[in-house]
Amino acid sequence: MSRFQVLSDAQWSLIEGMLPRPTGRPGRKFSDARTMVEGIVYRYRTGIAWRDLPEAFGPWQTVWTWHYRMAKDGTWDRVLAQLTAAADAAGLMDWSLSVDSTIARAHQHATNTTRLTGGWIELQESAGRAA
């Protein structure tokens, strides 16, 4: 067992059938799905950059590509939906909801929107008055 293994065998068995499988087409070798998923989970759990993934997960580009493709084709959404439904059916879900209405105000210059202040026009008008 690697120190980077983040999923137990029981957890893996829940999602294994929902992940991509080799197509049988000739070309590159199909990456191990468990290694890729564990690399993705490890990256999110630790908060590191993709480039900083340990070599135990293989090339970081491959792990990122797996994550990107599964997000794009809806695989992660299906996994979440099935795991949530199974947990709810087993009575493991607590559907309590907490809403926080805290407001965090930001300074007007903290936004990335452009405000028309007429700065250039003001400069031209004041230059005319100064003469």
ZIGI-V912711 format. One record per backbone hydrogen bond with DSSP energy under -1.0 kcal/mol. CO is the residue of the C=O (numbers start at 1). NH is the residue of the N-H. Records with the same first field share a line. If there is no record, write none. Layout:
CO = NH + NH
//
This chain:
2 = 5
8 = 12
9 = 13
12 = 16
15 = 18
16 = 19
32 = 36
33 = 37
34 = 38
35 = 39
36 = 40
37 = 41
38 = 42
39 = 43
40 = 44
41 = 45
42 = 46
43 = 47
49 = 52
50 = 53
54 = 57
55 = 58
59 = 63
60 = 64
61 = 65
62 = 66
63 = 67
64 = 68
65 = 69
66 = 70
67 = 71
68 = 72
69 = 73
70 = 75 + 76
74 = 78
75 = 79
76 = 80
77 = 81
78 = 82
79 = 83
80 = 84
81 = 85
82 = 86
83 = 87
84 = 88
85 = 89
86 = 90
87 = 92
88 = 91
107 = 110
118 = 122
119 = 123
120 = 124
121 = 125
122 = 126
123 = 127
124 = 128
125 = 129
126 = 130
//
